Amino acid sequence: MGRVGVIHFDAHADTGYSEFGSLLGHGQPMRRLLESGAVRGDRFVQIGLRRYWPDAETLAWMSGQGMRSYEMAEIVARGLDRCLDEAFATVTDGRDAVFLSVDIDVVDPGMAPGTGTPEPGGFTARQLLDAVRRVARELPLVGADVVEVSPLYDQSDVTATLANRVVLEALSGIARRPGDGEPLGARAAPRAERPAEEVDHLVDRTLGSLRARRTATEDTAPVELLREPTALEAIDHPIDEGGDQARIQVGRDLPLLHPELDELKGALRILAAHECGDRSVD
């Protein structure tokens, strides 16, 4: 019997005995997994189930294995975080590690249409991403998969993009895990906030380094560029369009009210906070 717990996000239980006479199919993998003995049924949790299935016989088998399933109706009534808290306690009880399996059809088809068996009334994309990051950050994750993405049914790569983001959220969660020695399933302790003045100082210092590229006066002769100006140059200096080349007047101060600069300042604020040791800013 394995010492790995499993968290399975899916619209379907995937615990059918057979499909069209075959023991192997996309509706049977979790049954075959439990039958193999690699995972205990009472350390296997499913989240996001809906649809008029499994049938009574399959449900009885799942109950006999000790499986815990959170259907969407329960998640809506009790709240996702509360259900996740319980699930984390279950899959880590006496286990050394956790495997995460994400079937993209756990998400409502309005946000993930590219799948073979869509089911209305599912997670939002945001809910799944937040849940995956929690799993990866708070649990001893040793492996993960994202399945059931079908490009044939996708629209504008919406589903593929979400699946890609699920992987990135898992990696980000692993990177932000608490230090060694933390109890399994424990939420990471909130980090102390850095003084706002310290963060502002670092932002100003970084912006100052950008301004340092300008010349001392505004009377400097224009510089002809043999290429299109970069986005930063377009922000940093007023641009005169002439002929086939762009001409910029160096020596101007950095405009502080430019909308694109506001985005840059936001990114710098995050980087500055991280430099101070506060990684709670994202």
VENWOWO-V301667 format. One line per field, one symbol per residue. phi: phi as a letter, one per 30 degrees, with the letter a starting at -180 (. if undefined). psi: psi as a letter, one per 40 degrees, with the letter a starting at -180 (. if undefined). A space follows every 50 residues. Layout:
# VENWOWO-V301667
phi=???
psi=???
This chain:
# VENWOWO-V301667
phi=.dcccbcbcadbdhcddabhicdcadcbddddddddidbdddbbbcbjda jdaddedddddddddidcbcdedddddcjdddddeddddddcdiccabcc bccddddeddcbddbdbdbdicddedddddddddeddccddcaabbbidc eecdbhiddddddddedddddddddcddddjdddidddddddddeeddde ddddddddddddddddbdcdddcdccadddedddddbdccdbicbccccd jddddccdeddeddddddddddddddjccdda
psi=hifhihhhhieidffidihfehehieeedddddddeediidefhhhheii ifiiidddddddddeeihhhidddddddhdddddddddddeeheidihhh hhheedihedegdgidgihifaiidddddddddddddeigheiiihifhh ddeihffddddddddddddddddddfiiiieiihehihhhihiihddddd dddddddddddeeiidieeiiihhheiiiiddddddiihhhhbeihhihi eiihheehdddddddddddddddddeegeeh.
